Amino acid sequence: MFQQILVPVDGSPTSMQGLDQAIAVARLANGRLRLVHVVDELSAAMAMDAYSGYAGDWTGLLRENGAKLLVECRQKVEAAGIPVDSVLRDTFDGAVHEVIIKEAASWPADLIVLGTHGRRGAKRLFLGSSAEQILRSASAPVLLVRAPEQPAEGEAATAAEREPFRVHLPSGALALE
Protein backbone atom coordinates (compact mmCIF):
# COMPACT_ATOMS: atom_id res chain seq x y z
CA MET A 1 0.00 0.00 0.00
CA PHE A 2 2.46 2.69 1.15
CA GLN A 3 5.70 1.31 -0.23
CA GLN A 4 7.38 4.61 -1.08
CA ILE A 5 7.07 7.25 1.61
CA LEU A 6 8.40 10.76 1.06
CA VAL A 7 9.43 12.62 4.23
CA PRO A 8 10.34 16.31 4.02
CA VAL A 9 12.65 17.23 6.93
CA ASP A 10 13.84 20.61 8.14
CA GLY A 11 15.25 19.74 11.57
CA SER A 12 12.34 21.18 13.56
CA PRO A 13 10.76 19.11 16.35
CA THR A 14 7.57 18.73 14.30
CA SER A 15 9.58 17.53 11.31
CA MET A 16 11.26 14.93 13.51
CA GLN A 17 7.86 13.79 14.79
CA GLY A 18 6.82 13.36 11.18
CA LEU A 19 9.94 11.27 10.57
CA ASP A 20 9.11 9.06 13.56
CA GLN A 21 5.61 8.44 12.19
CA ALA A 22 6.97 7.73 8.72
CA ILE A 23 9.32 5.12 10.20
CA ALA A 24 6.36 3.50 11.96
CA VAL A 25 4.29 3.42 8.75
CA ALA A 26 7.21 2.04 6.73
CA ARG A 27 7.76 -0.65 9.33
CA LEU A 28 4.09 -1.71 9.15
CA ALA A 29 3.90 -1.58 5.35
CA ASN A 30 7.40 -2.94 4.68
CA GLY A 31 8.07 0.29 2.80
CA ARG A 32 11.02 2.54 2.12
CA LEU A 33 11.59 6.22 2.85
CA ARG A 34 12.95 9.06 0.81
CA LEU A 35 14.07 11.99 2.92
CA VAL A 36 14.09 15.39 1.27
CA HIS A 37 15.43 18.69 2.54
CA VAL A 38 14.80 21.88 0.60
CA VAL A 39 17.02 24.96 0.75
CA ASP A 40 14.81 27.86 -0.26
CA GLU A 41 14.80 31.65 -0.52
CA LEU A 42 13.27 32.06 2.95
CA SER A 43 16.01 29.90 4.50
CA ALA A 44 18.64 31.97 2.72
CA ALA A 45 17.11 35.23 3.95
CA MET A 46 16.89 33.91 7.52
CA ALA A 47 20.48 32.69 7.39
CA MET A 48 21.69 36.06 6.18
CA ASP A 49 20.04 37.69 9.16
CA ALA A 50 21.33 35.10 11.63
CA TYR A 51 24.88 35.31 10.27
CA SER A 52 24.95 39.03 9.56
CA GLY A 53 28.71 39.18 10.23
CA TYR A 54 29.46 36.22 7.96
CA ALA A 55 30.67 37.17 4.47
CA GLY A 56 30.90 33.67 2.97
CA ASP A 57 28.75 31.54 0.71
CA TRP A 58 25.22 31.58 2.22
CA THR A 59 23.76 28.98 -0.07
CA GLY A 60 26.78 26.71 0.42
CA LEU A 61 26.38 26.95 4.18
CA LEU A 62 22.66 26.12 3.95
CA ARG A 63 23.38 23.16 1.67
CA GLU A 64 26.06 21.92 4.07
CA ASN A 65 23.68 22.15 7.04
CA GLY A 66 20.93 20.44 5.02
CA ALA A 67 23.29 17.62 4.08
CA LYS A 68 24.23 17.12 7.75
CA LEU A 69 20.56 16.99 8.71
CA LEU A 70 19.87 14.39 6.02
CA VAL A 71 22.77 12.24 7.28
CA GLU A 72 21.40 12.37 10.85
CA CYS A 73 17.88 11.52 9.73
CA ARG A 74 19.13 8.78 7.43
CA GLN A 75 21.07 7.19 10.29
CA LYS A 76 17.92 7.19 12.42
CA VAL A 77 15.93 5.44 9.69
CA GLU A 78 18.70 2.92 9.00
CA ALA A 79 18.90 2.14 12.74
CA ALA A 80 15.19 1.23 12.53
CA GLY A 81 15.99 -1.20 9.71
CA ILE A 82 14.06 0.72 7.05
CA PRO A 83 15.48 1.18 3.52
CA VAL A 84 16.13 4.88 2.91
CA ASP A 85 17.63 7.35 0.51
CA SER A 86 17.83 11.11 0.68
CA VAL A 87 17.91 14.12 -1.61
CA LEU A 88 18.88 17.72 -1.06
CA ARG A 89 17.01 20.19 -3.23
CA ASP A 90 17.25 23.92 -3.52
CA THR A 91 15.18 26.42 -5.34
CA PHE A 92 15.33 30.10 -5.91
CA ASP A 93 12.42 30.25 -8.32
CA GLY A 94 9.66 28.41 -6.50
CA ALA A 95 8.18 27.59 -3.15
CA VAL A 96 9.11 24.68 -0.89
CA HIS A 97 5.74 23.02 -1.37
CA GLU A 98 6.23 23.01 -5.16
CA VAL A 99 9.58 21.24 -4.79
CA ILE A 100 8.06 18.64 -2.45
CA ILE A 101 5.12 18.02 -4.80
CA LYS A 102 7.45 17.61 -7.79
CA GLU A 103 9.67 15.22 -5.82
CA ALA A 104 6.64 13.16 -4.77
CA ALA A 105 5.46 12.91 -8.37
CA SER A 106 8.83 12.10 -9.92
CA TRP A 107 9.92 9.48 -7.37
CA PRO A 108 6.84 8.45 -7.24
CA ALA A 109 5.65 8.54 -3.63
CA ASP A 110 2.70 6.52 -2.36
CA LEU A 111 2.50 8.72 0.76
CA ILE A 112 3.93 12.01 1.99
CA VAL A 113 4.48 12.32 5.75
CA LEU A 114 5.34 15.69 7.22
CA GLY A 115 5.23 17.49 10.51
CA THR A 116 3.12 20.60 10.78
CA HIS A 117 2.72 23.22 13.45
CA GLY A 118 -1.06 23.17 13.02
CA ARG A 119 -1.29 26.96 13.09
CA ARG A 120 -4.75 28.47 13.04
CA GLY A 121 -6.29 31.87 12.53
CA ALA A 122 -4.07 34.90 12.05
CA LYS A 123 -0.82 32.95 12.55
CA ARG A 124 -1.72 30.72 9.60
CA LEU A 125 -2.92 33.66 7.53
CA PHE A 126 0.29 35.65 7.97
CA LEU A 127 2.81 32.80 8.06
CA GLY A 128 1.25 30.61 5.39
CA SER A 129 1.48 26.87 5.42
CA SER A 130 3.65 24.70 3.21
CA ALA A 131 1.91 21.68 4.72
CA GLU A 132 -1.48 23.00 3.67
CA GLN A 133 -0.25 23.67 0.13
CA ILE A 134 1.18 20.16 -0.10
CA LEU A 135 -2.05 18.71 1.25
CA ARG A 136 -4.11 20.59 -1.34
CA SER A 137 -1.86 19.96 -4.35
CA ALA A 138 -0.12 16.61 -3.98
CA SER A 139 -1.33 13.66 -6.02
CA ALA A 140 -0.25 11.23 -3.25
CA PRO A 141 -2.01 10.94 0.13
CA VAL A 142 -0.55 13.21 2.82
CA LEU A 143 -0.19 12.35 6.51
CA LEU A 144 0.18 15.49 8.61
CA VAL A 145 1.73 15.01 12.04
CA ARG A 146 0.87 17.90 14.33
CA ALA A 147 3.11 19.23 17.04
CA PRO A 148 1.73 18.78 20.55
CA GLU A 149 -0.21 21.80 21.74
CA GLN A 150 1.86 23.96 24.06
CA PRO A 151 0.15 25.84 26.90
CA ALA A 152 -0.24 29.53 26.15
CA GLU A 153 2.30 31.81 27.82
CA GLY A 154 1.38 32.24 31.46
CA GLU A 155 -1.10 29.36 31.32
CA ALA A 156 -0.33 26.59 33.80
CA ALA A 157 -0.62 22.95 32.79
CA THR A 158 -3.66 21.15 34.17
CA ALA A 159 -3.22 18.41 36.74
CA ALA A 160 -3.89 15.78 34.05
CA GLU A 161 -1.09 17.20 31.88
CA ARG A 162 1.39 17.34 34.76
CA GLU A 163 1.00 13.77 35.95
CA PRO A 164 -1.34 11.04 34.74
CA PHE A 165 -3.83 9.51 37.14
CA ARG A 166 -3.08 5.81 37.53
CA VAL A 167 -4.95 3.07 39.37
CA HIS A 168 -3.56 -0.45 39.32
CA LEU A 169 -5.37 -3.26 41.09
CA PRO A 170 -3.43 -6.29 42.28
CA SER A 171 -5.53 -8.61 40.10
CA GLY A 172 -4.49 -6.82 36.93
CA ALA A 173 -8.13 -6.88 35.86
CA LEU A 174 -8.39 -3.11 35.80
CA ALA A 175 -5.87 -0.43 35.10
CA LEU A 176 -6.98 3.16 34.58
CA GLU A 177 -4.68 5.76 33.20
C-alpha positions in Angstrom: 0.0 0.0 0.0 2.5 2.7 1.2 5.7 1.3 -0.2 7.4 4.6 -1.1 7.1 7.2 1.6 8.4 10.8 1.1 9.4 12.6 4.2 10.3 16.3 4.0 12.7 17.2 6.9 13.8 20.6 8.1 15.2 19.7 11.6 12.3 21.2 13.6 10.8 19.1 16.3 7.6 18.7 14.3 9.6 17.5 11.3 11.3 14.9 13.5 7.9 13.8 14.8 6.8 13.4 11.2 9.9 11.3 10.6 9.1 9.1 13.6 5.6 8.4 12.2 7.0 7.7 8.7 9.3 5.1 10.2 6.4 3.5 12.0 4.3 3.4 8.8 7.2 2.0 6.7 7.8 -0.7 9.3 4.1 -1.7 9.2 3.9 -1.6 5.3 7.4 -2.9 4.7 8.1 0.3 2.8 11.0 2.5 2.1 11.6 6.2 2.8 13.0 9.1 0.8 14.1 12.0 2.9 14.1 15.4 1.3 15.4 18.7 2.5 14.8 21.9 0.6 17.0 25.0 0.7 14.8 27.9 -0.3 14.8 31.6 -0.5 13.3 32.1 2.9 16.0 29.9 4.5 18.6 32.0 2.7 17.1 35.2 4.0 16.9 33.9 7.5 20.5 32.7 7.4 21.7 36.1 6.2 20.0 37.7 9.2 21.3 35.1 11.6 24.9 35.3 10.3 25.0 39.0 9.6 28.7 39.2 10.2 29.5 36.2 8.0 30.7 37.2 4.5 30.9 33.7 3.0 28.7 31.5 0.7 25.2 31.6 2.2 23.8 29.0 -0.1 26.8 26.7 0.4 26.4 26.9 4.2 22.7 26.1 4.0 23.4 23.2 1.7 26.1 21.9 4.1 23.7 22.1 7.0 20.9 20.4 5.0 23.3 17.6 4.1 24.2 17.1 7.7 20.6 17.0 8.7 19.9 14.4 6.0 22.8 12.2 7.3 21.4 12.4 10.8 17.9 11.5 9.7 19.1 8.8 7.4 21.1 7.2 10.3 17.9 7.2 12.4 15.9 5.4 9.7 18.7 2.9 9.0 18.9 2.1 12.7 15.2 1.2 12.5 16.0 -1.2 9.7 14.1 0.7 7.0 15.5 1.2 3.5 16.1 4.9 2.9 17.6 7.3 0.5 17.8 11.1 0.7 17.9 14.1 -1.6 18.9 17.7 -1.1 17.0 20.2 -3.2 17.2 23.9 -3.5 15.2 26.4 -5.3 15.3 30.1 -5.9 12.4 30.3 -8.3 9.7 28.4 -6.5 8.2 27.6 -3.2 9.1 24.7 -0.9 5.7 23.0 -1.4 6.2 23.0 -5.2 9.6 21.2 -4.8 8.1 18.6 -2.5 5.1 18.0 -4.8 7.4 17.6 -7.8 9.7 15.2 -5.8 6.6 13.2 -4.8 5.5 12.9 -8.4 8.8 12.1 -9.9 9.9 9.5 -7.4 6.8 8.5 -7.2 5.7 8.5 -3.6 2.7 6.5 -2.4 2.5 8.7 0.8 3.9 12.0 2.0 4.5 12.3 5.7 5.3 15.7 7.2 5.2 17.5 10.5 3.1 20.6 10.8 2.7 23.2 13.4 -1.1 23.2 13.0 -1.3 27.0 13.1 -4.8 28.5 13.0 -6.3 31.9 12.5 -4.1 34.9 12.0 -0.8 32.9 12.5 -1.7 30.7 9.6 -2.9 33.7 7.5 0.3 35.6 8.0 2.8 32.8 8.1 1.3 30.6 5.4 1.5 26.9 5.4 3.6 24.7 3.2 1.9 21.7 4.7 -1.5 23.0 3.7 -0.3 23.7 0.1 1.2 20.2 -0.1 -2.0 18.7 1.3 -4.1 20.6 -1.3 -1.9 20.0 -4.3 -0.1 16.6 -4.0 -1.3 13.7 -6.0 -0.3 11.2 -3.3 -2.0 10.9 0.1 -0.6 13.2 2.8 -0.2 12.3 6.5 0.2 15.5 8.6 1.7 15.0 12.0 0.9 17.9 14.3 3.1 19.2 17.0 1.7 18.8 20.5 -0.2 21.8 21.7 1.9 24.0 24.1 0.1 25.8 26.9 -0.2 29.5 26.2 2.3 31.8 27.8 1.4 32.2 31.5 -1.1 29.4 31.3 -0.3 26.6 33.8 -0.6 23.0 32.8 -3.7 21.1 34.2 -3.2 18.4 36.7 -3.9 15.8 34.0 -1.1 17.2 31.9 1.4 17.3 34.8 1.0 13.8 36.0 -1.3 11.0 34.7 -3.8 9.5 37.1 -3.1 5.8 37.5 -5.0 3.1 39.4 -3.6 -0.4 39.3 -5.4 -3.3 41.1 -3.4 -6.3 42.3 -5.5 -8.6 40.1 -4.5 -6.8 36.9 -8.1 -6.9 35.9 -8.4 -3.1 35.8 -5.9 -0.4 35.1 -7.0 3.2 34.6 -4.7 5.8 33.2 
